[in-house]
Amino acid sequence: MMNSPDLPLSPERNAIRTPSSPSTVLLSPEAPTLAWLVVLNGPRRGKLYRIERRGLTIGRAEDNDIVLEDETVSRHHARLLVESGIGRPQVYIQDLASVNGVFVNGERVVRRLLEEEDRIAIGETLLVFKHL
């Protein structure tokens, strides 16, 4: 017997499962946001960092998601926060009271919504924000 390509197979006994009603798909908290940071200079040049729903941290300490070996970077310098938005999640960058600051497109910021192609300077490192 051939299976219809439009009807998914149930894992139980490979039976055909017929859709009975519309359902809501819940994404796990770790689902990707389809956003990245790309390192533009320094020893990590070209490295991509995927931004997940839990966000990420940037700093000199080893417990950060992005570790920057740069004495001008605070141990816990900045974090990216992901919040629900209309159509797609919104990503914010927040300075964690660092000494030398976080700069987006040349402007020092405390917290800012990131937009496609924003350039983020943390210490000597320049990153670009990419969002699909």
Secondary structure, DSSP 8 states (H G I E B T S, - for coil): ----TTS-B-SSTT-B----S-------TT-EEEEEEEE-SSTTTT-EEEEETT-EEEESSTTSSEE---TTS-TT-EEEEEE--SSS-EEEEEE-S-SS-EEETTEEESEEE--TT-EEEETTEEEEEEE-
